Amino acid sequence: MADYVKWYENGDEIHVCFYNEEDKPFAIGEKMNEINELAYMNGYNWDAFFNYYLSKNAPDILEGMDSDPEAGFYAAHFALTKENQDKAERFVQIIISLIENADELYQIVHENGDEIEWD
């Protein structure tokens, strides 16, 4: 798994953690900000981006998900169920795919940045 994202179980919750200040996502975030000045990619704007992206591409992941962004960190939380374990794993794979194929991120920000509710 990539060093900038992981998921784990703690008590009765599942946590997906994205460390947006790791080198690769940080550099990608800077480029996203060059494309759209509102897209300064702290945890809050990653939250806005993921909410937008998931609503368009995997809306079921948003069902029962709570997010907790901070400046250098983004976290999503689910109740501990088998269905939510599957959602967490899919969400992690989506994050990895987006970071490893950053051109998709840039295209979304360029073409749809005005539809995203940036922080």
MDAnalysis code that builds the backbone (N, CA, C; Angstrom):
import MDAnalysis as mda
import numpy as np

u = mda.Universe.empty(357, n_residues=119, atom_resindex=np.repeat(np.arange(119), 3), trajectory=True)
u.add_TopologyAttr("name", ["N", "CA", "C"] * 119)
u.add_TopologyAttr("resid", np.arange(1, 120))
u.add_TopologyAttr("resname", ["MET", "ALA", "ASP", "TYR", "VAL", "LYS", "TRP", "TYR", "GLU", "ASN", "GLY", "ASP", "GLU", "ILE", "HIS", "VAL", "CYS", "PHE", "TYR", "ASN", "GLU", "GLU", "ASP", "LYS", "PRO", "PHE", "ALA", "ILE", "GLY", "GLU", "LYS", "MET", "ASN", "GLU", "ILE", "ASN", "GLU", "LEU", "ALA", "TYR", "MET", "ASN", "GLY", "TYR", "ASN", "TRP", "ASP", "ALA", "PHE", "PHE", "ASN", "TYR", "TYR", "LEU", "SER", "LYS", "ASN", "ALA", "PRO", "ASP", "ILE", "LEU", "GLU", "GLY", "MET", "ASP", "SER", "ASP", "PRO", "GLU", "ALA", "GLY", "PHE", "TYR", "ALA", "ALA", "HIS", "PHE", "ALA", "LEU", "THR", "LYS", "GLU", "ASN", "GLN", "ASP", "LYS", "ALA", "GLU", "ARG", "PHE", "VAL", "GLN", "ILE", "ILE", "ILE", "SER", "LEU", "ILE", "GLU", "ASN", "ALA", "ASP", "GLU", "LEU", "TYR", "GLN", "ILE", "VAL", "HIS", "GLU", "ASN", "GLY", "ASP", "GLU", "ILE", "GLU", "TRP", "ASP"])
u.atoms.positions = np.array([
    [0.848, -1.188, 0.000],
    [0.000, 0.000, 0.000],
    [0.893, 1.252, 0.000],
    [0.389, 2.293, -0.565],
    [1.117, 3.559, -0.635],
    [1.311, 4.136, 0.767],
    [2.411, 4.855, 0.964],
    [2.697, 5.410, 2.288],
    [1.827, 6.609, 2.638],
    [1.091, 7.131, 1.673],
    [0.277, 8.323, 1.922],
    [-1.184, 8.001, 2.230],
    [-1.568, 6.735, 2.214],
    [-2.957, 6.376, 2.537],
    [-3.001, 4.994, 3.186],
    [-3.911, 4.839, 4.146],
    [-4.118, 3.535, 4.770],
    [-5.515, 3.495, 5.370],
    [-5.961, 2.300, 5.661],
    [-7.198, 2.168, 6.421],
    [-6.957, 1.160, 7.524],
    [-7.658, 1.352, 8.618],
    [-7.524, 0.446, 9.749],
    [-8.811, 0.452, 10.564],
    [-8.949, -0.567, 11.382],
    [-10.096, -0.683, 12.279],
    [-9.652, -0.309, 13.683],
    [-10.543, 0.394, 14.387],
    [-10.274, 0.772, 15.768],
    [-11.604, 0.741, 16.509],
    [-11.735, -0.181, 17.417],
    [-12.998, -0.318, 18.135],
    [-14.096, -0.709, 17.171],
    [-15.143, 0.103, 17.113],
    [-16.272, -0.204, 16.230],
    [-16.278, 0.698, 14.991],
    [-15.091, 1.237, 14.640],
    [-14.995, 2.126, 13.486],
    [-13.894, 1.683, 12.529],
    [-14.074, 2.088, 11.286],
    [-13.057, 1.937, 10.253],
    [-12.593, 3.346, 9.896],
    [-11.295, 3.515, 9.780],
    [-10.719, 4.815, 9.461],
    [-9.920, 4.713, 8.165],
    [-10.163, 5.636, 7.250],
    [-9.335, 5.801, 6.057],
    [-8.550, 7.087, 6.265],
    [-7.226, 6.998, 6.212],
    [-6.366, 8.143, 6.477],
    [-5.533, 8.469, 5.244],
    [-5.596, 9.717, 4.821],
    [-4.837, 10.213, 3.681],
    [-3.926, 11.327, 4.171],
    [-2.632, 11.120, 4.008],
    [-1.633, 12.059, 4.502],
    [-1.212, 12.974, 3.348],
    [-1.936, 14.067, 3.177],
    [-1.747, 14.929, 2.015],
    [-0.473, 15.768, 2.061],
    [0.281, 15.708, 3.151],
    [1.552, 16.420, 3.183],
    [2.742, 15.517, 2.881],
    [2.491, 14.236, 2.582],
    [3.565, 13.377, 2.075],
    [3.999, 13.938, 0.725],
    [5.232, 13.650, 0.315],
    [5.821, 14.295, -0.860],
    [4.952, 14.226, -2.109],
    [4.514, 13.035, -2.487],
    [3.791, 12.892, -3.753],
    [2.454, 13.631, -3.750],
    [1.566, 13.391, -2.768],
    [0.301, 14.143, -2.789],
    [0.498, 15.648, -2.601],
    [1.536, 16.045, -1.876],
    [1.785, 17.471, -1.680],
    [2.138, 18.132, -3.010],
    [3.021, 17.500, -3.784],
    [3.406, 18.039, -5.096],
    [2.204, 18.084, -6.036],
    [1.380, 17.061, -5.997],
    [0.171, 17.026, -6.831],
    [-0.781, 18.141, -6.408],
    [-0.929, 18.328, -5.100],
    [-1.779, 19.407, -4.593],
    [-1.312, 20.775, -5.046],
    [0.001, 20.987, -5.088],
    [0.519, 22.269, -5.566],
    [0.152, 22.494, -7.029],
    [0.235, 21.438, -7.836],
    [-0.120, 21.562, -9.257],
    [-1.629, 21.815, -9.395],
    [-2.446, 21.156, -8.571],
    [-3.896, 21.392, -8.598],
    [-4.190, 22.858, -8.278],
    [-3.434, 23.430, -7.342],
    [-3.611, 24.830, -6.962],
    [-3.189, 25.772, -8.085],
    [-2.190, 25.373, -8.869],
    [-1.802, 26.175, -10.034],
    [-2.931, 26.214, -11.066],
    [-3.663, 25.112, -11.184],
    [-4.761, 25.020, -12.148],
    [-5.960, 25.837, -11.679],
    [-6.244, 25.782, -10.377],
    [-7.389, 26.491, -9.805],
    [-6.950, 27.086, -8.465],
    [-6.926, 28.395, -8.373],
    [-6.407, 29.043, -7.160],
    [-7.193, 28.691, -5.904],
    [-8.435, 28.250, -6.038],
    [-9.218, 27.849, -4.866],
    [-8.821, 26.461, -4.363],
    [-8.124, 25.700, -5.201],
    [-7.761, 24.319, -4.872],
    [-6.407, 24.267, -4.167],
    [-6.286, 24.983, -3.038],
    [-5.090, 24.814, -2.204],
    [-5.371, 23.567, -1.376],
    [-4.610, 22.510, -1.621],
    [-5.026, 21.172, -1.219],
    [-4.600, 20.789, 0.195],
    [-5.214, 21.453, 1.165],
    [-5.105, 21.013, 2.548],
    [-6.144, 19.901, 2.760],
    [-6.244, 19.400, 3.963],
    [-7.196, 18.328, 4.235],
    [-8.636, 18.712, 3.946],
    [-8.967, 19.980, 4.168],
    [-10.334, 20.438, 3.945],
    [-10.687, 20.427, 2.456],
    [-9.744, 20.825, 1.613],
    [-10.030, 20.819, 0.183],
    [-9.933, 19.420, -0.413],
    [-9.117, 18.537, 0.168],
    [-9.185, 17.135, -0.256],
    [-10.561, 16.575, 0.096],
    [-11.096, 16.960, 1.238],
    [-12.447, 16.546, 1.621],
    [-13.453, 17.014, 0.573],
    [-13.354, 18.282, 0.170],
    [-14.258, 18.818, -0.854],
    [-14.081, 18.052, -2.170],
    [-12.828, 17.790, -2.541],
    [-12.582, 17.069, -3.791],
    [-13.144, 15.650, -3.712],
    [-12.833, 14.919, -2.629],
    [-13.313, 13.533, -2.513],
    [-14.833, 13.480, -2.495],
    [-15.481, 14.421, -1.819],
    [-16.947, 14.444, -1.821],
    [-17.484, 14.620, -3.238],
    [-16.872, 15.514, -3.987],
    [-17.280, 15.728, -5.383],
    [-17.022, 14.467, -6.210],
    [-15.805, 13.954, -6.132],
    [-15.420, 12.804, -6.949],
    [-16.278, 11.581, -6.640],
    [-16.435, 11.284, -5.358],
    [-17.219, 10.106, -4.980],
    [-18.686, 10.267, -5.366],
    [-19.230, 11.468, -5.251],
    [-20.638, 11.670, -5.624],
    [-20.855, 11.367, -7.101],
    [-19.832, 11.572, -7.925],
    [-19.936, 11.328, -9.362],
    [-19.571, 9.892, -9.745],
    [-18.652, 9.263, -9.000],
    [-18.056, 8.001, -9.429],
    [-18.309, 6.804, -8.516],
    [-18.589, 7.037, -7.255],
    [-18.830, 5.933, -6.314],
    [-19.694, 6.439, -5.168],
    [-20.918, 6.879, -5.477],
    [-21.744, 7.508, -4.437],
    [-22.056, 6.594, -3.255],
    [-22.038, 5.293, -3.460],
    [-22.320, 4.381, -2.347],
    [-21.277, 4.492, -1.238],
    [-20.049, 4.875, -1.578],
    [-19.016, 5.010, -0.545],
    [-19.373, 6.126, 0.428],
    [-20.051, 7.150, -0.044],
    [-20.430, 8.272, 0.816],
    [-21.509, 7.903, 1.832],
    [-22.262, 6.837, 1.557],
    [-23.340, 6.426, 2.461],
    [-22.748, 5.920, 3.769],
    [-23.066, 6.591, 4.853],
    [-22.577, 6.191, 6.173],
    [-21.152, 6.624, 6.464],
    [-20.569, 7.447, 5.592],
    [-19.198, 7.917, 5.790],
    [-19.210, 9.310, 6.414],
    [-18.381, 9.497, 7.430],
    [-18.134, 10.814, 8.010],
    [-16.679, 11.161, 7.728],
    [-16.420, 12.430, 7.466],
    [-15.036, 12.829, 7.229],
    [-14.575, 13.778, 8.319],
    [-13.259, 13.822, 8.489],
    [-12.646, 14.652, 9.513],
    [-11.349, 15.222, 8.953],
    [-11.445, 16.278, 8.147],
    [-10.228, 16.852, 7.580],
    [-9.520, 17.766, 8.571],
    [-8.218, 17.840, 8.415],
    [-7.371, 18.787, 9.131],
    [-6.481, 19.437, 8.082],
    [-5.597, 20.314, 8.479],
    [-4.759, 21.017, 7.506],
    [-3.893, 20.050, 6.694],
    [-3.198, 19.132, 7.354],
    [-2.276, 18.249, 6.653],
    [-2.722, 16.807, 6.580],
    [-4.017, 16.587, 6.771],
    [-4.488, 15.219, 6.953],
    [-5.965, 15.156, 6.607],
    [-6.377, 14.055, 6.003],
    [-7.792, 13.824, 5.718],
    [-8.135, 12.449, 6.270],
    [-9.241, 12.346, 6.956],
    [-9.696, 11.049, 7.462],
    [-11.175, 10.881, 7.174],
    [-11.531, 9.644, 6.855],
    [-12.939, 9.265, 6.704],
    [-13.212, 8.144, 7.687],
    [-14.426, 8.121, 8.214],
    [-14.793, 7.134, 9.228],
    [-16.081, 6.436, 8.820],
    [-16.119, 5.138, 9.077],
    [-17.300, 4.318, 8.840],
    [-17.545, 3.461, 10.074],
    [-18.782, 3.065, 10.280],
    [-19.076, 2.047, 11.297],
    [-18.454, 0.730, 10.825],
    [-18.035, -0.080, 11.770],
    [-17.378, -1.340, 11.442],
    [-18.405, -2.388, 11.005],
    [-18.500, -2.583, 9.703],
    [-19.309, -3.651, 9.113],
    [-18.528, -4.217, 7.932],
    [-18.897, -5.394, 7.489],
    [-18.245, -5.991, 6.315],
    [-18.430, -5.093, 5.094],
    [-19.636, -4.570, 4.909],
    [-19.908, -3.679, 3.775],
    [-19.001, -2.447, 3.824],
    [-18.830, -1.885, 5.001],
    [-17.991, -0.696, 5.131],
    [-16.503, -1.020, 5.000],
    [-16.098, -2.219, 5.389],
    [-14.718, -2.639, 5.130],
    [-14.459, -2.624, 3.624],
    [-15.403, -3.133, 2.859],
    [-15.279, -3.126, 1.404],
    [-15.233, -1.694, 0.867],
    [-16.080, -0.815, 1.414],
    [-16.073, 0.592, 0.995],
    [-14.723, 1.239, 1.303],
    [-14.203, 1.004, 2.496],
    [-12.922, 1.592, 2.887],
    [-11.817, 1.126, 1.944],
    [-11.791, -0.154, 1.641],
    [-10.769, -0.680, 0.725],
    [-10.921, -0.060, -0.666],
    [-12.140, 0.063, -1.150],
    [-12.364, 0.695, -2.455],
    [-11.941, 2.156, -2.437],
    [-12.255, 2.864, -1.352],
    [-11.886, 4.275, -1.240],
    [-10.361, 4.425, -1.259],
    [-9.660, 3.572, -0.523],
    [-8.196, 3.601, -0.538],
    [-7.684, 3.376, -1.958],
    [-8.264, 2.413, -2.674],
    [-7.824, 2.144, -4.044],
    [-8.117, 3.334, -4.970],
    [-9.231, 4.009, -4.750],
    [-9.549, 5.212, -5.530],
    [-8.507, 6.297, -5.267],
    [-8.173, 6.515, -4.002],
    [-7.174, 7.536, -3.663],
    [-5.840, 7.200, -4.321],
    [-5.407, 5.955, -4.213],
    [-4.142, 5.545, -4.822],
    [-4.194, 5.757, -6.334],
    [-5.288, 5.359, -6.950],
    [-5.418, 5.516, -8.397],
    [-5.334, 6.987, -8.801],
    [-6.005, 7.854, -8.058],
    [-5.974, 9.281, -8.369],
    [-4.570, 9.865, -8.195],
    [-3.892, 9.499, -7.124],
    [-2.550, 10.040, -6.877],
    [-1.550, 9.474, -7.886],
    [-1.674, 8.208, -8.201],
    [-0.729, 7.591, -9.134],
    [-1.019, 7.971, -10.589],
    [-2.207, 8.463, -10.860],
    [-2.600, 8.917, -12.198],
    [-3.081, 10.359, -12.089],
    [-2.188, 11.224, -11.671],
    [-2.540, 12.591, -11.300],
    [-3.157, 13.386, -12.446],
    [-2.905, 12.995, -13.688],
    [-3.502, 13.728, -14.806],
    [-5.025, 13.750, -14.703],
    [-5.608, 12.687, -14.151],
    [-7.062, 12.672, -13.957],
    [-7.475, 13.760, -12.954],
    [-6.714, 13.903, -11.882],
    [-6.991, 14.964, -10.908],
    [-6.920, 16.328, -11.572],
    [-5.860, 16.549, -12.339],
    [-5.672, 17.848, -12.986],
    [-6.812, 18.146, -13.953],
    [-7.225, 17.126, -14.678],
    [-8.317, 17.310, -15.641],
    [-9.621, 17.669, -14.922],
    [-9.910, 16.974, -13.836],
    [-11.133, 17.257, -13.077],
    [-11.110, 18.686, -12.537],
    [-9.983, 19.089, -11.963],
    [-9.882, 20.440, -11.404],
    [-9.988, 21.481, -12.510],
    [-9.371, 21.206, -13.648],
    [-9.421, 22.142, -14.773],
    [-10.836, 22.256, -15.342],
    [-11.497, 21.111, -15.570],
    [-12.798, 21.107, -16.240],
    [-13.976, 21.326, -15.299],
    [-13.851, 20.895, -14.039],
    [-14.997, 20.916, -13.126],
    [-14.709, 21.628, -11.812],
    [-13.597, 22.350, -11.740],
    [-13.208, 22.992, -10.485],
    [-14.253, 23.941, -9.930],
    [-15.050, 24.561, -10.822],
    [-16.078, 25.491, -10.347],
    [-17.285, 24.769, -9.750],
    [-17.363, 23.446, -9.910],
    [-18.456, 22.656, -9.323],
    [-18.099, 22.108, -7.942],
    [-16.840, 22.204, -7.580],
    [-16.372, 21.658, -6.303],
    [-16.500, 22.729, -5.229],
    [-17.042, 22.342, -4.078],
    [-17.249, 23.300, -2.981],
    [-15.977, 23.417, -2.148],
    [-14.996, 24.136, -2.699],
    [-13.711, 24.302, -2.026],
    [-13.903, 24.993, -0.681],
    [-12.992, 24.726, 0.225],
    [-13.022, 25.297, 1.568],
    [-12.808, 26.803, 1.504],
])
